[in-house]
Amino acid sequence: MKLTLLSFGIAKDITGQRFREWEMPDGAKVAGLRAQLARQYPILNELSALRIAVNSEYAGEDMALKEGDEVALIPPVSGG
């Protein structure tokens, strides 16, 4: 299945792009996506609290992904 992957902040710097299409097997879950991303971009593992949102909602690791989902990589942010 095809997903749209959105990367923000340092995640965008790591992946090299803000938007990209990403292939996952049917029935994949967020945990599988996270594992695939970690293999492709090992430095993502060093982010202390990378969150994943699916269709604008934060997603748990066991959430099933569907064709056409928009998945956002949201790194930790600081402000002041």
C-alpha positions in Angstrom: 0.0 0.0 0.0 1.1 3.6 -0.6 1.2 6.2 2.2 2.1 9.9 2.1 5.0 10.5 4.5 5.3 14.1 5.9 8.5 15.0 7.8 8.8 18.0 10.1 11.8 19.7 11.7 14.9 17.5 12.1 13.0 14.5 10.7 12.8 16.5 7.4 16.5 17.1 7.6 17.2 13.4 8.2 14.9 12.1 5.4 15.9 14.9 3.0 12.4 15.7 2.0 9.2 17.1 3.5 6.8 15.0 1.4 7.3 11.5 -0.1 5.4 8.4 -1.0 6.2 5.4 1.1 5.4 1.7 0.4 4.2 -0.6 3.1 2.8 -4.2 2.9 -0.9 -4.5 3.3 -1.9 -4.9 7.0 1.1 -3.0 8.3 0.9 -1.2 11.5 2.7 2.0 12.8 5.3 -0.2 14.6 6.2 -1.8 11.3 6.5 1.7 9.6 8.7 2.9 12.5 11.0 -0.2 12.1 11.2 0.3 8.3 12.0 4.0 8.8 14.7 3.1 11.4 16.4 0.8 8.9 16.3 3.4 6.1 17.3 6.3 8.4 19.1 4.9 11.5 19.6 8.4 12.9 15.9 8.6 13.6 16.5 6.1 16.4 18.5 8.8 18.2 15.5 11.2 18.5 14.3 11.0 22.0 10.6 11.2 21.3 9.7 10.9 17.6 5.9 10.9 17.4 3.9 9.6 14.5 0.5 10.9 13.5 -1.8 9.3 11.0 -4.3 11.5 9.3 -3.7 14.3 11.7 -4.1 12.2 14.9 -1.3 10.9 17.1 -1.1 7.1 16.5 -0.1 4.2 18.8 2.3 1.5 17.6 -0.5 -1.0 17.1 -2.6 1.2 14.8 -3.3 -0.4 11.4 -2.3 1.7 8.4 -4.5 1.9 5.2 -3.9 2.8 1.6 -3.6 6.5 1.2 -3.0 7.4 4.8 -1.1 10.6 5.5 1.6 9.8 8.1 3.5 12.6 9.8 6.9 12.3 11.5 6.9 14.7 14.4 10.2 15.1 16.2 10.6 16.6 19.7 10.4 20.4 19.7 11.6 23.0 22.1 10.5 26.6 22.5 11.1 29.5 24.7 
